[in-house]
């Protein structure tokens, strides 16, 4: 699971995804429950276009009584979206988003201790990571909280991503449920944001290893 990533500034997002800048977002390293920026279908759906939204990394489901949850919702297993209470409403209603990232980090335990690895795109581009979003409204005060979660997919068969995260000694190597984020390529953004659930599901796949420039973060990557 991804627990930190580096987000580009709003101007870079506007240039890359052709999405209007509406926030003075300067880019930042983003951690769970912190504020991050994501791209979702614009509320004004007179045309299919995206909008930039700043919200909490950690989806707040509609049934929550408070936005301060006692459990984590910053990563969502794609295989469980249709059944998991926190995510099934967003998935069913097509609340899909793209999370811009210059890089993301994953822990590697091959040395017996945690060594953070940093994942850039090999082509020097920007990641657009698959996510879901929700708008939570406090029925008493009217407080509005925008939030999002990052999708993950089983990566046990991926030569690179299966090396990340601490292995469970009680499970066989091919059934560790190692996870990977899900990149959405630029040419697929409209299908992800505006397509049907079946259209979107067809894009949920592991990226090939040669798409990554991955190395220990301490190496200057």
VOGU-3710 file (C-alpha; in Angstrom, 3 decimals, decimal comma):
1> xxxxxxxxxx> 0,000/0,000/0,000  1,142/3,508/-0,725  1,437/5,802/2,292  3,211/8,804/0,797  3,641/10,473/-2,562  4,884/13,744/-4,022  2,196/15,836/-5,710  3,003/18,387/-8,455  1,768/21,955/-8,201  -1,544/23,071/-9,686
11> xxxxxxxxxx> 0,065/24,773/-12,683  1,878/21,575/-13,695  -1,358/19,627/-13,333  -3,166/22,144/-15,533  -0,511/21,836/-18,241  -0,377/18,028/-18,203  -4,074/17,196/-17,884  -5,533/20,377/-19,412  -7,591/20,970/-16,271  -8,271/24,516/-15,100
21> xxxxxxxxxx> -6,401/25,687/-12,012  -8,794/26,742/-9,235  -6,586/26,348/-6,184  -3,260/27,892/-5,124  -1,850/24,376/-4,706  1,943/24,517/-4,555  2,674/20,810/-4,588  3,681/18,843/-1,532  4,644/15,490/-0,091  1,302/13,974/0,860
31> xxxxxxxxxx> 0,644/11,560/3,720  -2,576/9,832/4,843  -5,197/12,223/6,278  -3,308/15,222/4,866  -4,636/17,455/2,105  -3,940/16,486/-1,490  -5,180/17,419/-4,933  -7,176/15,145/-7,242  -8,958/15,437/-10,584  -12,606/14,426/-10,898
41> xxxxxxxxxx> -15,434/15,091/-13,377  -16,516/18,719/-13,111  -19,774/19,248/-11,241  -20,979/21,268/-14,232  -21,478/18,351/-16,612  -22,550/20,381/-19,630  -19,367/18,963/-21,140  -17,019/16,136/-20,205  -14,194/17,927/-18,447  -12,257/17,511/-15,257
51> xxxxxxxxxx> -11,743/19,808/-12,296  -9,039/20,044/-9,667  -10,195/19,490/-6,086  -8,253/19,678/-2,821  -9,348/17,161/-0,228  -8,296/14,740/2,471  -6,298/11,673/1,468  -8,513/9,154/3,226  -12,041/8,796/1,898  -14,859/9,763/4,270
61> xxxxxxxxxx> -17,910/7,629/3,383  -21,378/9,117/3,414  -22,484/7,075/6,424  -19,658/8,393/8,668  -20,768/10,454/11,653  -17,491/12,399/11,662  -14,711/13,002/9,103  -12,158/11,823/11,677  -12,338/8,073/11,109  -10,906/5,482/13,481
71> xxxxxxxxxx> -9,804/3,296/10,547  -7,739/3,923/7,429  -9,316/4,618/4,034  -6,377/6,054/2,096  -5,909/2,857/0,051  -8,755/0,761/-1,362  -8,357/-2,758/-2,743  -9,881/-2,775/-6,223  -11,017/-6,373/-5,776  -13,233/-5,322/-2,837
81> xxxxxxxxxx> -14,750/-2,057/-4,095  -18,182/-3,455/-4,879  -18,542/-5,018/-1,408  -16,585/-2,757/0,961  -18,949/-0,429/2,802  -16,577/2,551/2,712  -16,125/2,461/-1,067  -19,036/0,688/-2,739  -21,206/3,805/-3,001  -18,455/5,846/-4,664
91> xxxxxxxxxx> -17,669/3,014/-7,057  -21,331/2,372/-7,924  -21,961/6,075/-8,578  -18,887/6,540/-10,750  -17,006/8,842/-8,377  -13,648/8,037/-9,914  -10,678/10,376/-9,825  -7,085/10,722/-10,937  -4,426/11,504/-8,327  -1,437/13,405/-9,796
101> xxxxxxxxxx> 1,957/12,334/-8,474  5,544/13,129/-9,426  6,584/10,014/-7,505  5,336/7,633/-4,851  7,171/5,628/-2,181  6,963/1,986/-1,160  8,778/0,087/1,627  11,269/-2,646/0,715  12,208/-5,226/3,370  14,652/-7,404/1,420
111> xxxxxxxxxx> 17,518/-6,334/3,698  15,539/-7,248/6,827  14,710/-3,633/7,564  12,532/-1,004/5,897  14,242/0,796/3,019  11,966/3,269/1,245  11,989/3,054/-2,536  10,896/5,927/-4,735  8,979/5,316/-7,961  9,216/7,850/-10,788
121> xxxxxxxxxx> 8,026/7,316/-14,344  10,825/6,062/-16,590  9,728/8,497/-19,301  10,032/11,476/-16,945  6,285/12,113/-16,977  3,759/12,487/-14,190  1,787/9,654/-12,650  -1,991/9,762/-12,768  -3,062/7,234/-10,127  -6,535/5,725/-9,988
131> xxxxxxxxxx> -8,742/6,753/-7,086  -12,268/7,260/-5,796  -13,659/10,403/-4,194  -16,562/11,436/-1,999  -18,082/14,643/-0,648  -19,109/14,264/2,986  -21,572/16,737/4,524  -22,250/17,124/8,237  -26,041/17,101/8,523  -25,910/19,228/11,680
141> xxxxxxxxxx> -23,387/21,943/10,845  -23,289/21,800/7,046  -19,517/21,242/7,074  -18,321/19,898/3,706  -15,289/17,595/3,473  -13,880/16,501/0,127  -11,860/13,294/0,298  -10,327/10,574/-1,841  -8,717/7,148/-1,725  -6,025/5,549/-3,892
151> xxxxxxxxxx> -6,807/2,203/-5,528  -4,471/-0,782/-5,216  -4,283/-4,090/-7,050  -2,752/-7,443/-6,140  0,858/-7,496/-7,363  2,099/-10,929/-6,239  2,909/-11,769/-9,880  4,697/-8,486/-10,601  8,516/-8,921/-10,512  9,077/-5,383/-9,211
161> xxxxxxxxxx> 6,096/-4,551/-7,009  6,093/-7,978/-5,343  9,446/-7,009/-3,821  7,840/-4,191/-1,851  6,304/-4,348/1,641  7,136/-6,614/4,540  6,477/-10,278/3,742  4,192/-12,345/5,934  6,187/-15,440/6,998  2,952/-17,382/7,499
171> xxxxxxxxxx> 1,946/-17,045/3,837  3,545/-18,611/0,737  5,539/-16,279/-1,533  2,924/-16,313/-4,283  0,028/-15,458/-1,938  1,337/-12,477/0,010  -1,231/-10,019/-1,409  1,465/-7,484/-2,181  -0,209/-4,353/-3,572  0,456/-1,869/-6,347
181> xxxxxxxxxx> -1,052/1,486/-7,216  -2,925/1,649/-10,544  -1,603/4,178/-13,087  -4,111/5,698/-15,522  -2,348/6,762/-18,706  -3,075/10,214/-20,094  -4,923/8,842/-23,103  -7,184/6,796/-20,809  -8,216/9,576/-18,421  -11,550/10,306/-20,120
191> xxxxxxxxxx> -12,463/6,616/-20,101  -11,620/6,401/-16,399  -13,465/9,564/-15,376  -16,492/9,462/-17,683  -16,872/5,844/-18,818  -19,093/3,135/-17,395  -17,971/0,947/-14,508  -17,054/-1,725/-17,052  -15,033/0,809/-19,069  -13,188/1,868/-15,937
201> xxxxxxxxxx> -12,551/-1,662/-14,696  -10,870/-2,491/-18,004  -8,155/0,055/-17,147  -7,322/-1,445/-13,756  -4,146/-3,374/-14,448  -0,543/-3,498/-13,321  1,899/-1,250/-15,130  4,814/-3,046/-16,816  8,095/-2,924/-14,916  9,781/-0,846/-17,635
211> xxxxxxxxxx> 7,397/2,021/-16,923  9,067/2,566/-13,542  12,272/4,278/-12,542  12,499/2,712/-9,077  15,341/2,877/-6,607  15,990/3,391/-2,885  14,994/6,936/-1,938  18,316/7,460/-0,148  20,146/7,011/-3,465  18,914/10,406/-4,614
221> x> 16,129/9,101/-6,810
//
